[in-house]
Amino acid sequence: MPVEASTQTKDKDSAEKVFRAGAATSNITPHLGGGIIGGWGIPEADYIHDELHARCLVLDDGATKLVFIIADVLGLHQDLTEEAKKLIFEETNIPPENVLISAIHTHSATSAMGVGDKRRKWSEGEPFDDYQKFLMRRFADAVRIALKNLEPVHIGWGVGNVPEHVFVRRWMMKEPVINPFGEYDKVMMNPGVANDNKLEPAGIPDPEVSFLSVRSLDGRPVALLANYSLHYVGGVPSGHISADYFAVFADRIQELLKADRQDPPFVGMMSNGTSGDVNNINYGGPAEHNPPYHKMRRVAEDVAREVFRVHNSVQYHNWVPLKAAREELTLEVRKPDKKMVERAKSILASPDTVKPVHRHEETYAGRILNLLDWPDHVDIVLQVFRIGDLGVAAIPFETFAETGIEIKAKSPFKTTFTIELANGYYGYLPTPGQHKLGGYETWLGTNKVEKGASEKIVTKLMELFVSMQQN
């Protein structure tokens, strides 16, 4: 049975050591007028519903510092996260392998990955735009402020269960459905509630909400970092900027912990788990009709209450060891064959009077041709943190829930969670089995790397986890 939250573990080897933590936020709200990305269109941002932030937590065991930066954007390319880490190292002396930068994947923000052709094509090495430069500066500012806020703390972590808001959005179909390439898929994303052709979900979601909590020696909440495998919620009017349920959770957990109006401020954080094939729409149930922002508040409320429930019985530690490991993994880039290229060129050259075989046929014709500009291989950053008996993995893809569940099962640590869209953004990461079924997340242009990439990533993460146990 877990001990009460008022109890801390006392290890003779760590009795004289001091564990510290500091947290901070940095406003990263863009100007109005930019294009909001995440959907098939790009509406102009004309209203700010809630400000966007970079939320930072720094942990310090006396010998090693670990940094989490969770940014309220859809995604961040690896060249930006690497440049931001260089800036952080120059200003704080914290090495890049100890800094984890991830995006929450809100679909209600302007692009942090460049605009126009720079966002659509391979843009590694191209100059950063003004907003990207602003983001890197604000990331470094958040770390510097968090370091100023370092204080002795107790640290603990826990895992709750919120299954009612996570559903696999990929459904097996009775009859195959055509895709933008003129081929047929066994699976369809978001088939709709009234679709009589759907059979059953093509996978299982991860219902767990994991969290890491730090509090001052007198019990004042300092920060809480959570992780839940839900893509995003949405329900946002066109043109609105919002950090989705991630920000609502941060505000609600602060209220539940009675951590308002503190100095320094409490920082609540929600990171995105492995949710590449998961959303919060139950296509096996009745249709829902919610007013704007209503459902994200309901999701955030339920997740925050479950975290709060488990938080009340967390075992806190006076001190735990911190370690970090990072390695680049080379993956082959999927390229279209000659037949696909010729078909794509033909589609883009066709008059508007020609009826497409799929409503996104033209979009994917463009994506096919864009992939010709990509290199044959990419070197992605994989990263792991050790926080006592807690392991944290970081993957730069929209990762399927089954991969996250596999990482938890294979991890040598007692508790593990994965932060996706971390240290880069390379599209979707289906498993080999899901690739065989087809569907949006597997389409060339949505998925950009070799079909066995998820297996290679899991293998490498396990090697990194084991290396941290041995050192």
Secondary structure, DSSP 8 states (H G I E B T S, - for coil): ----TT-EE--GGGTT---EEEEEEEE----TTSBEESSSS--B--EESS--EEEEEEEE-SS-EEEEEEESSS---HHHHHHHHHHHHHHH---GGGEEEEE---SSEE-SS-STHHHHS--TTS---HHHHHHHHHHHHHHHHHHHT-EEEEEEEEEEE-GGG-EE-EEEEEEEEE-TTS-EEEEEES--TT-TTEEEESS----EEEEEEEEETTS-EEEEEEEE---------TTEE--HHHHHHHHHHHHHTT-TT-SS--EEEEEE-S-TTEES--TTS------TTHHHHHHHHHHHHHHHHHHTT--EES---EEEEEEEEEEEB----HHHHHHHHHHHHS-TTS--SSTTHHHHHHHHHHGGGS-SEEEEEEEEEEETTEEEEEESSEE-HHHHHHHHHH-SSSEEEEEESBS---BEE--HHHHHH--GGGSBTTB-B-TTHHHHHHHHHHHHHHHHHH-
